[in-house]
Amino acid sequence: MGYFIVTSSCFGCGRLFSFHPHKVPSLPHPTTGERVPVCLACVEHVNPMRAKNGLPPIVPLPGAYDPADESEL
């Protein structure tokens, strides 16, 4: 048994971060429509603005920023 680590730059801030590819919050890219990952810092930054606009908070799934067990992929 092993672990799979996925890294990418965050769509919001551009920082490199690691995540579980099936659990990380993502948004559709405005140009391509492809889903792009968002880091925890950006999720925490945007949630107060979402609340002010009457939108529900983004709640990452448990393990969203952890390595994925290869059996999950």
Secondary structure, 3 states (H helix, E strand, C coil): CCEECEEEECCCCCCEEEECCCCCCEEECCCCCCEEECCHHHHHHHHHHHHHCCCCCCCCCCCCCCCEEHHHC
